[in-house]
Amino acid sequence: MSESLIFAPTPGSPEEVLRLERGCSSQEEREDGTVRHRITGRHFKGVTDEEGNTLPGGEIRPEPWTVTELVDRAVKILEQLHDDRLLFPGP
């Protein structure tokens, strides 16, 4: 259920959202005083090593997603629920 709260307003794929890590959210205060909420995650499509082999762990996205304040708050709550590295730890 919590992954739906984050996935719905996020441009990432389900795999990208499920692999979000603790500390992935940040805020950027802009010159006009508004705050931009950002999520840094991994992407997987087309990620290969120097020899063309697919990297199953993907790589950090070059540009974070811009998300709503609600998504930012959801991430912070998830971080308080457990100590795992991934926000959505497996079974």
PyMOL Python script that loads the backbone (N, CA, C, O; Angstrom):
from pymol import cmd

cmd.read_pdbstr("""\
ATOM      1  N   MET A   1       0.821  -1.192   0.000  1.00  0.00           N
ATOM      2  CA  MET A   1       0.000   0.000   0.000  1.00  0.00           C
ATOM      3  C   MET A   1       0.869   1.262   0.000  1.00  0.00           C
ATOM      4  O   MET A   1       0.601   2.191  -0.763  1.00  0.00           O
ATOM      5  N   SER A   2       1.905   1.307   0.845  1.00  0.00           N
ATOM      6  CA  SER A   2       2.730   2.510   0.895  1.00  0.00           C
ATOM      7  C   SER A   2       3.451   2.731  -0.421  1.00  0.00           C
ATOM      8  O   SER A   2       3.712   3.876  -0.791  1.00  0.00           O
ATOM      9  N   GLU A   3       3.785   1.644  -1.150  1.00  0.00           N
ATOM     10  CA  GLU A   3       4.438   1.846  -2.434  1.00  0.00           C
ATOM     11  C   GLU A   3       3.506   2.533  -3.415  1.00  0.00           C
ATOM     12  O   GLU A   3       3.970   3.248  -4.303  1.00  0.00           O
ATOM     13  N   SER A   4       2.175   2.329  -3.274  1.00  0.00           N
ATOM     14  CA  SER A   4       1.211   3.007  -4.143  1.00  0.00           C
ATOM     15  C   SER A   4       1.219   4.503  -3.880  1.00  0.00           C
ATOM     16  O   SER A   4       1.105   5.296  -4.815  1.00  0.00           O
ATOM     17  N   LEU A   5       1.350   4.894  -2.634  1.00  0.00           N
ATOM     18  CA  LEU A   5       1.372   6.307  -2.276  1.00  0.00           C
ATOM     19  C   LEU A   5       2.560   7.000  -2.917  1.00  0.00           C
ATOM     20  O   LEU A   5       2.468   8.164  -3.307  1.00  0.00           O
ATOM     21  N   ILE A   6       3.673   6.291  -3.026  1.00  0.00           N
ATOM     22  CA  ILE A   6       4.858   6.881  -3.630  1.00  0.00           C
ATOM     23  C   ILE A   6       4.845   6.699  -5.141  1.00  0.00           C
ATOM     24  O   ILE A   6       5.223   7.614  -5.872  1.00  0.00           O
ATOM     25  N   PHE A   7       4.415   5.534  -5.624  1.00  0.00           N
ATOM     26  CA  PHE A   7       4.479   5.268  -7.058  1.00  0.00           C
ATOM     27  C   PHE A   7       3.511   6.133  -7.854  1.00  0.00           C
ATOM     28  O   PHE A   7       3.885   6.653  -8.905  1.00  0.00           O
ATOM     29  N   ALA A   8       2.290   6.300  -7.388  1.00  0.00           N
ATOM     30  CA  ALA A   8       1.270   7.009  -8.163  1.00  0.00           C
ATOM     31  C   ALA A   8       1.731   8.400  -8.613  1.00  0.00           C
ATOM     32  O   ALA A   8       1.582   8.725  -9.791  1.00  0.00           O
ATOM     33  N   PRO A   9       2.277   9.222  -7.733  1.00  0.00           N
ATOM     34  CA  PRO A   9       2.691  10.562  -8.182  1.00  0.00           C
ATOM     35  C   PRO A   9       4.160  10.651  -8.609  1.00  0.00           C
ATOM     36  O   PRO A   9       4.697  11.753  -8.720  1.00  0.00           O
ATOM     37  N   THR A  10       4.812   9.522  -8.847  1.00  0.00           N
ATOM     38  CA  THR A  10       6.229   9.496  -9.205  1.00  0.00           C
ATOM     39  C   THR A  10       6.377   8.963 -10.621  1.00  0.00           C
ATOM     40  O   THR A  10       5.690   8.009 -10.985  1.00  0.00           O
ATOM     41  N   PRO A  11       7.248   9.547 -11.426  1.00  0.00           N
ATOM     42  CA  PRO A  11       7.401   9.082 -12.801  1.00  0.00           C
ATOM     43  C   PRO A  11       8.215   7.795 -12.939  1.00  0.00           C
ATOM     44  O   PRO A  11       8.528   7.393 -14.060  1.00  0.00           O
ATOM     45  N   GLY A  12       8.561   7.150 -11.848  1.00  0.00           N
ATOM     46  CA  GLY A  12       9.387   5.951 -11.921  1.00  0.00           C
ATOM     47  C   GLY A  12       8.605   4.689 -12.196  1.00  0.00           C
ATOM     48  O   GLY A  12       7.386   4.648 -12.032  1.00  0.00           O
ATOM     49  N   SER A  13       9.318   3.661 -12.617  1.00  0.00           N
ATOM     50  CA  SER A  13       8.707   2.353 -12.834  1.00  0.00           C
ATOM     51  C   SER A  13       8.517   1.672 -11.477  1.00  0.00           C
ATOM     52  O   SER A  13       9.119   2.093 -10.489  1.00  0.00           O
ATOM     53  N   PRO A  14       7.688   0.624 -11.418  1.00  0.00           N
ATOM     54  CA  PRO A  14       7.539  -0.089 -10.135  1.00  0.00           C
ATOM     55  C   PRO A  14       8.885  -0.578  -9.599  1.00  0.00           C
ATOM     56  O   PRO A  14       9.142  -0.471  -8.400  1.00  0.00           O
ATOM     57  N   GLU A  15       9.744  -1.111 -10.464  1.00  0.00           N
ATOM     58  CA  GLU A  15      11.056  -1.602 -10.012  1.00  0.00           C
ATOM     59  C   GLU A  15      11.874  -0.464  -9.400  1.00  0.00           C
ATOM     60  O   GLU A  15      12.543  -0.656  -8.385  1.00  0.00           O
ATOM     61  N   GLU A  16      11.822   0.712 -10.014  1.00  0.00           N
ATOM     62  CA  GLU A  16      12.588   1.854  -9.495  1.00  0.00           C
ATOM     63  C   GLU A  16      12.062   2.280  -8.128  1.00  0.00           C
ATOM     64  O   GLU A  16      12.846   2.581  -7.228  1.00  0.00           O
ATOM     65  N   VAL A  17      10.752   2.307  -7.970  1.00  0.00           N
ATOM     66  CA  VAL A  17      10.165   2.721  -6.696  1.00  0.00           C
ATOM     67  C   VAL A  17      10.467   1.692  -5.611  1.00  0.00           C
ATOM     68  O   VAL A  17      10.805   2.059  -4.486  1.00  0.00           O
ATOM     69  N   LEU A  18      10.346   0.403  -5.943  1.00  0.00           N
ATOM     70  CA  LEU A  18      10.593  -0.629  -4.946  1.00  0.00           C
ATOM     71  C   LEU A  18      12.053  -0.714  -4.521  1.00  0.00           C
ATOM     72  O   LEU A  18      12.360  -1.321  -3.495  1.00  0.00           O
ATOM     73  N   ARG A  19      12.949  -0.121  -5.285  1.00  0.00           N
ATOM     74  CA  ARG A  19      14.383  -0.142  -4.959  1.00  0.00           C
ATOM     75  C   ARG A  19      14.859   1.185  -4.362  1.00  0.00           C
ATOM     76  O   ARG A  19      16.064   1.415  -4.261  1.00  0.00           O
ATOM     77  N   LEU A  20      13.932   2.056  -3.968  1.00  0.00           N
ATOM     78  CA  LEU A  20      14.337   3.311  -3.324  1.00  0.00           C
ATOM     79  C   LEU A  20      15.033   3.006  -2.003  1.00  0.00           C
ATOM     80  O   LEU A  20      14.653   2.088  -1.277  1.00  0.00           O
ATOM     81  N   GLU A  21      16.054   3.792  -1.712  1.00  0.00           N
ATOM     82  CA  GLU A  21      16.855   3.565  -0.516  1.00  0.00           C
ATOM     83  C   GLU A  21      16.659   4.675   0.510  1.00  0.00           C
ATOM     84  O   GLU A  21      16.274   5.797   0.182  1.00  0.00           O
ATOM     85  N   ARG A  22      16.932   4.326   1.744  1.00  0.00           N
ATOM     86  CA  ARG A  22      16.903   5.288   2.855  1.00  0.00           C
ATOM     87  C   ARG A  22      17.743   6.512   2.471  1.00  0.00           C
ATOM     88  O   ARG A  22      18.827   6.364   1.906  1.00  0.00           O
ATOM     89  N   GLY A  23      17.259   7.693   2.767  1.00  0.00           N
ATOM     90  CA  GLY A  23      17.984   8.921   2.460  1.00  0.00           C
ATOM     91  C   GLY A  23      17.791   9.418   1.040  1.00  0.00           C
ATOM     92  O   GLY A  23      18.516  10.308   0.595  1.00  0.00           O
ATOM     93  N   CYS A  24      16.821   8.856   0.316  1.00  0.00           N
ATOM     94  CA  CYS A  24      16.646   9.218  -1.099  1.00  0.00           C
ATOM     95  C   CYS A  24      15.947  10.559  -1.307  1.00  0.00           C
ATOM     96  O   CYS A  24      15.988  11.106  -2.409  1.00  0.00           O
ATOM     97  N   SER A  25      15.311  11.094  -0.274  1.00  0.00           N
ATOM     98  CA  SER A  25      14.577  12.354  -0.459  1.00  0.00           C
ATOM     99  C   SER A  25      15.430  13.557  -0.062  1.00  0.00           C
ATOM    100  O   SER A  25      16.268  13.481   0.837  1.00  0.00           O
ATOM    101  N   SER A  26      15.195  14.649  -0.748  1.00  0.00           N
ATOM    102  CA  SER A  26      15.883  15.905  -0.439  1.00  0.00           C
ATOM    103  C   SER A  26      14.962  17.060  -0.805  1.00  0.00           C
ATOM    104  O   SER A  26      13.976  16.888  -1.522  1.00  0.00           O
ATOM    105  N   GLN A  27      15.297  18.218  -0.309  1.00  0.00           N
ATOM    106  CA  GLN A  27      14.533  19.421  -0.617  1.00  0.00           C
ATOM    107  C   GLN A  27      15.489  20.467  -1.172  1.00  0.00           C
ATOM    108  O   GLN A  27      16.628  20.603  -0.726  1.00  0.00           O
ATOM    109  N   GLU A  28      14.995  21.185  -2.141  1.00  0.00           N
ATOM    110  CA  GLU A  28      15.787  22.249  -2.767  1.00  0.00           C
ATOM    111  C   GLU A  28      14.987  23.543  -2.654  1.00  0.00           C
ATOM    112  O   GLU A  28      13.920  23.676  -3.253  1.00  0.00           O
ATOM    113  N   GLU A  29      15.512  24.498  -1.879  1.00  0.00           N
ATOM    114  CA  GLU A  29      14.830  25.782  -1.771  1.00  0.00           C
ATOM    115  C   GLU A  29      15.239  26.635  -2.958  1.00  0.00           C
ATOM    116  O   GLU A  29      16.426  26.816  -3.232  1.00  0.00           O
ATOM    117  N   ARG A  30      14.253  27.150  -3.651  1.00  0.00           N
ATOM    118  CA  ARG A  30      14.511  27.924  -4.866  1.00  0.00           C
ATOM    119  C   ARG A  30      14.573  29.414  -4.537  1.00  0.00           C
ATOM    120  O   ARG A  30      14.163  29.843  -3.458  1.00  0.00           O
ATOM    121  N   GLU A  31      15.087  30.184  -5.474  1.00  0.00           N
ATOM    122  CA  GLU A  31      15.249  31.628  -5.259  1.00  0.00           C
ATOM    123  C   GLU A  31      13.934  32.328  -4.939  1.00  0.00           C
ATOM    124  O   GLU A  31      13.909  33.314  -4.204  1.00  0.00           O
ATOM    125  N   ASP A  32      12.841  31.809  -5.498  1.00  0.00           N
ATOM    126  CA  ASP A  32      11.541  32.458  -5.261  1.00  0.00           C
ATOM    127  C   ASP A  32      10.907  32.028  -3.937  1.00  0.00           C
ATOM    128  O   ASP A  32       9.776  32.414  -3.640  1.00  0.00           O
ATOM    129  N   GLY A  33      11.634  31.224  -3.133  1.00  0.00           N
ATOM    130  CA  GLY A  33      11.144  30.806  -1.825  1.00  0.00           C
ATOM    131  C   GLY A  33      10.377  29.503  -1.833  1.00  0.00           C
ATOM    132  O   GLY A  33      10.067  28.970  -0.768  1.00  0.00           O
ATOM    133  N   THR A  34      10.064  28.978  -2.997  1.00  0.00           N
ATOM    134  CA  THR A  34       9.364  27.700  -3.051  1.00  0.00           C
ATOM    135  C   THR A  34      10.354  26.561  -2.793  1.00  0.00           C
ATOM    136  O   THR A  34      11.564  26.719  -2.956  1.00  0.00           O
ATOM    137  N   VAL A  35       9.820  25.431  -2.394  1.00  0.00           N
ATOM    138  CA  VAL A  35      10.646  24.261  -2.108  1.00  0.00           C
ATOM    139  C   VAL A  35      10.333  23.186  -3.138  1.00  0.00           C
ATOM    140  O   VAL A  35       9.167  22.885  -3.395  1.00  0.00           O
ATOM    141  N   ARG A  36      11.368  22.615  -3.723  1.00  0.00           N
ATOM    142  CA  ARG A  36      11.223  21.514  -4.664  1.00  0.00           C
ATOM    143  C   ARG A  36      11.627  20.241  -3.922  1.00  0.00           C
ATOM    144  O   ARG A  36      12.733  20.142  -3.392  1.00  0.00           O
ATOM    145  N   HIS A  37      10.712  19.270  -3.895  1.00  0.00           N
ATOM    146  CA  HIS A  37      10.975  17.989  -3.246  1.00  0.00           C
ATOM    147  C   HIS A  37      11.515  17.037  -4.299  1.00  0.00           C
ATOM    148  O   HIS A  37      10.948  16.907  -5.385  1.00  0.00           O
ATOM    149  N   ARG A  38      12.623  16.370  -3.966  1.00  0.00           N
ATOM    150  CA  ARG A  38      13.317  15.520  -4.939  1.00  0.00           C
ATOM    151  C   ARG A  38      13.523  14.119  -4.372  1.00  0.00           C
ATOM    152  O   ARG A  38      13.707  13.944  -3.167  1.00  0.00           O
ATOM    153  N   ILE A  39      13.490  13.133  -5.250  1.00  0.00           N
ATOM    154  CA  ILE A  39      13.779  11.741  -4.896  1.00  0.00           C
ATOM    155  C   ILE A  39      14.885  11.253  -5.826  1.00  0.00           C
ATOM    156  O   ILE A  39      14.764  11.316  -7.049  1.00  0.00           O
ATOM    157  N   THR A  40      15.952  10.771  -5.226  1.00  0.00           N
ATOM    158  CA  THR A  40      17.050  10.193  -6.002  1.00  0.00           C
ATOM    159  C   THR A  40      16.931   8.681  -5.916  1.00  0.00           C
ATOM    160  O   THR A  40      16.922   8.108  -4.827  1.00  0.00           O
ATOM    161  N   GLY A  41      16.842   8.049  -7.064  1.00  0.00           N
ATOM    162  CA  GLY A  41      16.694   6.598  -7.103  1.00  0.00           C
ATOM    163  C   GLY A  41      17.563   6.007  -8.195  1.00  0.00           C
ATOM    164  O   GLY A  41      18.401   6.687  -8.787  1.00  0.00           O
ATOM    165  N   ARG A  42      17.348   4.745  -8.443  1.00  0.00           N
ATOM    166  CA  ARG A  42      18.090   4.026  -9.473  1.00  0.00           C
ATOM    167  C   ARG A  42      17.225   3.860 -10.709  1.00  0.00           C
ATOM    168  O   ARG A  42      15.997   3.872 -10.626  1.00  0.00           O
ATOM    169  N   HIS A  43      17.872   3.705 -11.851  1.00  0.00           N
ATOM    170  CA  HIS A  43      17.159   3.302 -13.056  1.00  0.00           C
ATOM    171  C   HIS A  43      17.865   2.076 -13.606  1.00  0.00           C
ATOM    172  O   HIS A  43      19.042   1.847 -13.327  1.00  0.00           O
ATOM    173  N   PHE A  44      17.140   1.293 -14.388  1.00  0.00           N
ATOM    174  CA  PHE A  44      17.633  -0.018 -14.801  1.00  0.00           C
ATOM    175  C   PHE A  44      17.655  -0.213 -16.312  1.00  0.00           C
ATOM    176  O   PHE A  44      18.501  -0.941 -16.832  1.00  0.00           O
ATOM    177  N   LYS A  45      16.747   0.421 -17.008  1.00  0.00           N
ATOM    178  CA  LYS A  45      16.618   0.211 -18.453  1.00  0.00           C
ATOM    179  C   LYS A  45      17.870   0.721 -19.177  1.00  0.00           C
ATOM    180  O   LYS A  45      18.251   1.884 -19.048  1.00  0.00           O
ATOM    181  N   GLY A  46      18.495  -0.177 -19.939  1.00  0.00           N
ATOM    182  CA  GLY A  46      19.656   0.200 -20.734  1.00  0.00           C
ATOM    183  C   GLY A  46      20.935   0.414 -19.957  1.00  0.00           C
ATOM    184  O   GLY A  46      21.905   0.938 -20.506  1.00  0.00           O
ATOM    185  N   VAL A  47      20.965   0.022 -18.687  1.00  0.00           N
ATOM    186  CA  VAL A  47      22.168   0.215 -17.874  1.00  0.00           C
ATOM    187  C   VAL A  47      23.088  -0.986 -18.070  1.00  0.00           C
ATOM    188  O   VAL A  47      22.740  -2.116 -17.730  1.00  0.00           O
ATOM    189  N   THR A  48      24.262  -0.720 -18.623  1.00  0.00           N
ATOM    190  CA  THR A  48      25.224  -1.790 -18.899  1.00  0.00           C
ATOM    191  C   THR A  48      26.626  -1.375 -18.456  1.00  0.00           C
ATOM    192  O   THR A  48      26.901  -0.199 -18.221  1.00  0.00           O
ATOM    193  N   ASP A  49      27.501  -2.371 -18.348  1.00  0.00           N
ATOM    194  CA  ASP A  49      28.897  -2.088 -18.041  1.00  0.00           C
ATOM    195  C   ASP A  49      29.656  -1.810 -19.341  1.00  0.00           C
ATOM    196  O   ASP A  49      29.059  -1.747 -20.416  1.00  0.00           O
ATOM    197  N   GLU A  50      30.966  -1.644 -19.234  1.00  0.00           N
ATOM    198  CA  GLU A  50      31.795  -1.298 -20.402  1.00  0.00           C
ATOM    199  C   GLU A  50      31.739  -2.362 -21.494  1.00  0.00           C
ATOM    200  O   GLU A  50      31.973  -2.069 -22.666  1.00  0.00           O
ATOM    201  N   GLU A  51      31.431  -3.595 -21.106  1.00  0.00           N
ATOM    202  CA  GLU A  51      31.388  -4.700 -22.072  1.00  0.00           C
ATOM    203  C   GLU A  51      29.989  -4.969 -22.604  1.00  0.00           C
ATOM    204  O   GLU A  51      29.781  -5.911 -23.369  1.00  0.00           O
ATOM    205  N   GLY A  52      29.028  -4.141 -22.198  1.00  0.00           N
ATOM    206  CA  GLY A  52      27.664  -4.302 -22.687  1.00  0.00           C
ATOM    207  C   GLY A  52      26.798  -5.245 -21.877  1.00  0.00           C
ATOM    208  O   GLY A  52      25.678  -5.552 -22.284  1.00  0.00           O
ATOM    209  N   ASN A  53      27.292  -5.714 -20.737  1.00  0.00           N
ATOM    210  CA  ASN A  53      26.514  -6.604 -19.868  1.00  0.00           C
ATOM    211  C   ASN A  53      25.535  -5.796 -19.031  1.00  0.00           C
ATOM    212  O   ASN A  53      25.891  -4.751 -18.488  1.00  0.00           O
ATOM    213  N   THR A  54      24.309  -6.277 -18.928  1.00  0.00           N
ATOM    214  CA  THR A  54      23.295  -5.613 -18.115  1.00  0.00           C
ATOM    215  C   THR A  54      23.721  -5.611 -16.651  1.00  0.00           C
ATOM    216  O   THR A  54      24.189  -6.620 -16.122  1.00  0.00           O
ATOM    217  N   LEU A  55      23.552  -4.458 -16.008  1.00  0.00           N
ATOM    218  CA  LEU A  55      23.855  -4.339 -14.580  1.00  0.00           C
ATOM    219  C   LEU A  55      22.555  -4.509 -13.802  1.00  0.00           C
ATOM    220  O   LEU A  55      21.722  -3.603 -13.813  1.00  0.00           O
ATOM    221  N   PRO A  56      22.353  -5.645 -13.123  1.00  0.00           N
ATOM    222  CA  PRO A  56      21.091  -5.892 -12.439  1.00  0.00           C
ATOM    223  C   PRO A  56      20.782  -4.885 -11.330  1.00  0.00           C
ATOM    224  O   PRO A  56      19.616  -4.684 -10.990  1.00  0.00           O
ATOM    225  N   GLY A  57      21.803  -4.256 -10.767  1.00  0.00           N
ATOM    226  CA  GLY A  57      21.585  -3.257  -9.718  1.00  0.00           C
ATOM    227  C   GLY A  57      21.302  -1.872 -10.259  1.00  0.00           C
ATOM    228  O   GLY A  57      21.067  -0.938  -9.492  1.00  0.00           O
ATOM    229  N   GLY A  58      21.322  -1.730 -11.601  1.00  0.00           N
ATOM    230  CA  GLY A  58      21.086  -0.431 -12.207  1.00  0.00           C
ATOM    231  C   GLY A  58      22.152   0.572 -11.824  1.00  0.00           C
ATOM    232  O   GLY A  58      23.269   0.209 -11.456  1.00  0.00           O
ATOM    233  N   GLU A  59      21.790   1.835 -11.914  1.00  0.00           N
ATOM    234  CA  GLU A  59      22.685   2.913 -11.486  1.00  0.00           C
ATOM    235  C   GLU A  59      21.847   4.086 -11.006  1.00  0.00           C
ATOM    236  O   GLU A  59      20.664   4.190 -11.332  1.00  0.00           O
ATOM    237  N   ILE A  60      22.463   4.965 -10.234  1.00  0.00           N
ATOM    238  CA  ILE A  60      21.760   6.146  -9.720  1.00  0.00           C
ATOM    239  C   ILE A  60      21.331   7.009 -10.906  1.00  0.00           C
ATOM    240  O   ILE A  60      22.115   7.274 -11.818  1.00  0.00           O
ATOM    241  N   ARG A  61      20.079   7.437 -10.871  1.00  0.00           N
ATOM    242  CA  ARG A  61      19.551   8.300 -11.933  1.00  0.00           C
ATOM    243  C   ARG A  61      20.367   9.591 -11.983  1.00  0.00           C
ATOM    244  O   ARG A  61      20.694  10.154 -10.938  1.00  0.00           O
ATOM    245  N   PRO A  62      20.698  10.062 -13.176  1.00  0.00           N
ATOM    246  CA  PRO A  62      21.456  11.314 -13.268  1.00  0.00           C
ATOM    247  C   PRO A  62      20.648  12.519 -12.783  1.00  0.00           C
ATOM    248  O   PRO A  62      21.220  13.487 -12.281  1.00  0.00           O
ATOM    249  N   GLU A  63      19.347  12.465 -12.927  1.00  0.00           N
ATOM    250  CA  GLU A  63      18.466  13.549 -12.467  1.00  0.00           C
ATOM    251  C   GLU A  63      17.437  12.984 -11.502  1.00  0.00           C
ATOM    252  O   GLU A  63      16.735  12.034 -11.848  1.00  0.00           O
ATOM    253  N   PRO A  64      17.328  13.544 -10.297  1.00  0.00           N
ATOM    254  CA  PRO A  64      16.289  13.079  -9.371  1.00  0.00           C
ATOM    255  C   PRO A  64      14.897  13.404  -9.909  1.00  0.00           C
ATOM    256  O   PRO A  64      14.729  14.280 -10.758  1.00  0.00           O
ATOM    257  N   TRP A  65      13.900  12.673  -9.392  1.00  0.00           N
ATOM    258  CA  TRP A  65      12.515  12.993  -9.722  1.00  0.00           C
ATOM    259  C   TRP A  65      12.082  14.170  -8.869  1.00  0.00           C
ATOM    260  O   TRP A  65      12.496  14.291  -7.716  1.00  0.00           O
ATOM    261  N   THR A  66      11.260  15.028  -9.424  1.00  0.00           N
ATOM    262  CA  THR A  66      10.594  16.062  -8.639  1.00  0.00           C
ATOM    263  C   THR A  66       9.247  15.491  -8.235  1.00  0.00           C
ATOM    264  O   THR A  66       8.480  15.035  -9.083  1.00  0.00           O
ATOM    265  N   VAL A  67       8.956  15.516  -6.930  1.00  0.00           N
ATOM    266  CA  VAL A  67       7.747  14.896  -6.393  1.00  0.00           C
ATOM    267  C   VAL A  67       6.998  15.886  -5.518  1.00  0.00           C
ATOM    268  O   VAL A  67       7.483  16.983  -5.239  1.00  0.00           O
ATOM    269  N   THR A  68       5.817  15.486  -5.094  1.00  0.00           N
ATOM    270  CA  THR A  68       5.007  16.340  -4.225  1.00  0.00           C
ATOM    271  C   THR A  68       5.504  16.247  -2.778  1.00  0.00           C
ATOM    272  O   THR A  68       6.252  15.338  -2.419  1.00  0.00           O
ATOM    273  N   GLU A  69       5.082  17.183  -1.982  1.00  0.00           N
ATOM    274  CA  GLU A  69       5.428  17.164  -0.557  1.00  0.00           C
ATOM    275  C   GLU A  69       4.875  15.899   0.106  1.00  0.00           C
ATOM    276  O   GLU A  69       5.500  15.359   1.019  1.00  0.00           O
ATOM    277  N   LEU A  70       3.722  15.427  -0.339  1.00  0.00           N
ATOM    278  CA  LEU A  70       3.131  14.212   0.217  1.00  0.00           C
ATOM    279  C   LEU A  70       4.054  13.008   0.017  1.00  0.00           C
ATOM    280  O   LEU A  70       4.222  12.198   0.929  1.00  0.00           O
ATOM    281  N   VAL A  71       4.641  12.889  -1.152  1.00  0.00           N
ATOM    282  CA  VAL A  71       5.586  11.796  -1.411  1.00  0.00           C
ATOM    283  C   VAL A  71       6.799  11.932  -0.501  1.00  0.00           C
ATOM    284  O   VAL A  71       7.260  10.943   0.067  1.00  0.00           O
ATOM    285  N   ASP A  72       7.316  13.136  -0.359  1.00  0.00           N
ATOM    286  CA  ASP A  72       8.466  13.380   0.511  1.00  0.00           C
ATOM    287  C   ASP A  72       8.147  12.953   1.951  1.00  0.00           C
ATOM    288  O   ASP A  72       8.968  12.318   2.612  1.00  0.00           O
ATOM    289  N   ARG A  73       6.960  13.305   2.422  1.00  0.00           N
ATOM    290  CA  ARG A  73       6.558  12.921   3.779  1.00  0.00           C
ATOM    291  C   ARG A  73       6.410  11.408   3.914  1.00  0.00           C
ATOM    292  O   ARG A  73       6.790  10.833   4.934  1.00  0.00           O
ATOM    293  N   ALA A  74       5.860  10.766   2.890  1.00  0.00           N
ATOM    294  CA  ALA A  74       5.694   9.306   2.920  1.00  0.00           C
ATOM    295  C   ALA A  74       7.057   8.618   3.030  1.00  0.00           C
ATOM    296  O   ALA A  74       7.205   7.650   3.775  1.00  0.00           O
ATOM    297  N   VAL A  75       8.044   9.113   2.295  1.00  0.00           N
ATOM    298  CA  VAL A  75       9.388   8.545   2.367  1.00  0.00           C
ATOM    299  C   VAL A  75       9.944   8.691   3.776  1.00  0.00           C
ATOM    300  O   VAL A  75      10.519   7.745   4.314  1.00  0.00           O
ATOM    301  N   LYS A  76       9.784   9.840   4.368  1.00  0.00           N
ATOM    302  CA  LYS A  76      10.303  10.076   5.721  1.00  0.00           C
ATOM    303  C   LYS A  76       9.613   9.161   6.750  1.00  0.00           C
ATOM    304  O   LYS A  76      10.254   8.687   7.688  1.00  0.00           O
ATOM    305  N   ILE A  77       8.328   8.921   6.571  1.00  0.00           N
ATOM    306  CA  ILE A  77       7.614   8.007   7.478  1.00  0.00           C
ATOM    307  C   ILE A  77       8.131   6.584   7.303  1.00  0.00           C
ATOM    308  O   ILE A  77       8.372   5.886   8.288  1.00  0.00           O
ATOM    309  N   LEU A  78       8.303   6.150   6.055  1.00  0.00           N
ATOM    310  CA  LEU A  78       8.833   4.806   5.808  1.00  0.00           C
ATOM    311  C   LEU A  78      10.200   4.624   6.458  1.00  0.00           C
ATOM    312  O   LEU A  78      10.501   3.552   6.982  1.00  0.00           O
ATOM    313  N   GLU A  79      11.018   5.651   6.428  1.00  0.00           N
ATOM    314  CA  GLU A  79      12.349   5.567   7.029  1.00  0.00           C
ATOM    315  C   GLU A  79      12.282   5.363   8.537  1.00  0.00           C
ATOM    316  O   GLU A  79      13.208   4.815   9.134  1.00  0.00           O
ATOM    317  N   GLN A  80      11.181   5.806   9.157  1.00  0.00           N
ATOM    318  CA  GLN A  80      11.028   5.650  10.608  1.00  0.00           C
ATOM    319  C   GLN A  80      10.471   4.284  11.002  1.00  0.00           C
ATOM    320  O   GLN A  80      10.539   3.905  12.171  1.00  0.00           O
ATOM    321  N   LEU A  81       9.922   3.541  10.038  1.00  0.00           N
ATOM    322  CA  LEU A  81       9.269   2.273  10.353  1.00  0.00           C
ATOM    323  C   LEU A  81      10.224   1.102  10.516  1.00  0.00           C
ATOM    324  O   LEU A  81       9.878   0.109  11.158  1.00  0.00           O
ATOM    325  N   HIS A  82      11.426   1.201   9.943  1.00  0.00           N
ATOM    326  CA  HIS A  82      12.380   0.098  10.017  1.00  0.00           C
ATOM    327  C   HIS A  82      13.782   0.637   9.748  1.00  0.00           C
ATOM    328  O   HIS A  82      13.956   1.815   9.436  1.00  0.00           O
ATOM    329  N   ASP A  83      14.769  -0.231   9.870  1.00  0.00           N
ATOM    330  CA  ASP A  83      16.171   0.178   9.690  1.00  0.00           C
ATOM    331  C   ASP A  83      16.805  -0.379   8.425  1.00  0.00           C
ATOM    332  O   ASP A  83      18.009  -0.216   8.226  1.00  0.00           O
ATOM    333  N   ASP A  84      16.032  -1.031   7.566  1.00  0.00           N
ATOM    334  CA  ASP A  84      16.588  -1.601   6.346  1.00  0.00           C
ATOM    335  C   ASP A  84      17.062  -0.502   5.393  1.00  0.00           C
ATOM    336  O   ASP A  84      16.608   0.640   5.464  1.00  0.00           O
ATOM    337  N   ARG A  85      17.979  -0.867   4.507  1.00  0.00           N
ATOM    338  CA  ARG A  85      18.501   0.069   3.514  1.00  0.00           C
ATOM    339  C   ARG A  85      17.415   0.458   2.502  1.00  0.00           C
ATOM    340  O   ARG A  85      17.284   1.629   2.148  1.00  0.00           O
ATOM    341  N   LEU A  86      16.639  -0.530   2.040  1.00  0.00           N
ATOM    342  CA  LEU A  86      15.564  -0.259   1.082  1.00  0.00           C
ATOM    343  C   LEU A  86      14.317   0.207   1.801  1.00  0.00           C
ATOM    344  O   LEU A  86      14.006  -0.294   2.881  1.00  0.00           O
ATOM    345  N   LEU A  87      13.592   1.160   1.222  1.00  0.00           N
ATOM    346  CA  LEU A  87      12.352   1.624   1.841  1.00  0.00           C
ATOM    347  C   LEU A  87      11.302   0.531   1.850  1.00  0.00           C
ATOM    348  O   LEU A  87      10.476   0.466   2.760  1.00  0.00           O
ATOM    349  N   PHE A  88      11.331  -0.333   0.838  1.00  0.00           N
ATOM    350  CA  PHE A  88      10.392  -1.438   0.731  1.00  0.00           C
ATOM    351  C   PHE A  88      11.157  -2.756   0.804  1.00  0.00           C
ATOM    352  O   PHE A  88      11.382  -3.394  -0.225  1.00  0.00           O
ATOM    353  N   PRO A  89      11.559  -3.174   2.009  1.00  0.00           N
ATOM    354  CA  PRO A  89      12.363  -4.386   2.120  1.00  0.00           C
ATOM    355  C   PRO A  89      11.550  -5.617   1.727  1.00  0.00           C
ATOM    356  O   PRO A  89      10.340  -5.678   1.943  1.00  0.00           O
ATOM    357  N   GLY A  90      12.231  -6.578   1.156  1.00  0.00           N
ATOM    358  CA  GLY A  90      11.572  -7.832   0.770  1.00  0.00           C
ATOM    359  C   GLY A  90      11.265  -8.675   1.982  1.00  0.00           C
ATOM    360  O   GLY A  90      11.633  -8.341   3.108  1.00  0.00           O
ATOM    361  N   PRO A  91      10.583  -9.774   1.730  1.00  0.00           N
ATOM    362  CA  PRO A  91      10.202 -10.675   2.846  1.00  0.00           C
ATOM    363  C   PRO A  91      11.395 -11.319   3.512  1.00  0.00           C
ATOM    364  O   PRO A  91      11.232 -12.092   4.455  1.00  0.00           O
TER     365      PRO A  91
END
""", "prot")
cmd.dss("prot")
cmd.show_as("cartoon", "prot")
cmd.util.cbc("prot")
cmd.orient("prot")
